């Protein structure tokens, strides 16, 4: 089963500032909850580009680290990019990030499509553990971005 997670967030910054921040994989660490122990293992470019491979390690349980390899599949410079998992915790992961200039700032949008491994057990784990964890991760990111860039609320 393919699941979807969507999020929008207004940021009172310019498109140039939004792109500079989000197109740098190094900034993933800042917007990822500390309990994931997120760390970049391999990064050959500081700015996303099509075909870029990025390897990370994430902590899924205390003391249990797994590798996560993503490829940047598409980049529309200054507007959007897509990352896809090549190896990692999901059977399928496709994440589109895009940025739209709006009055007073930028509307940042995320659309993640993903599937769990180990059907049907993965689906049970999705409802109990994975979906709530993804929602916490994106909630954490929202809070960090509001502190960093401000908000309208």
Buried (B, 14 or more C-beta within 10 A) or exposed (E): EEBEBEBEBBBEBEBEBBBBBBBBBEBBEEBBBEEBBBBEEEBEEEBBEEEBEBBBBBBBEEEEEEEBBBBBBEBEEBBBBBBBBEEBBBBEBBBBBBBBEEEEBBBBBBBBBBBBEEEEEBBEBBEEEBBEBBEEBBEBBBEBBBEEBEBEE
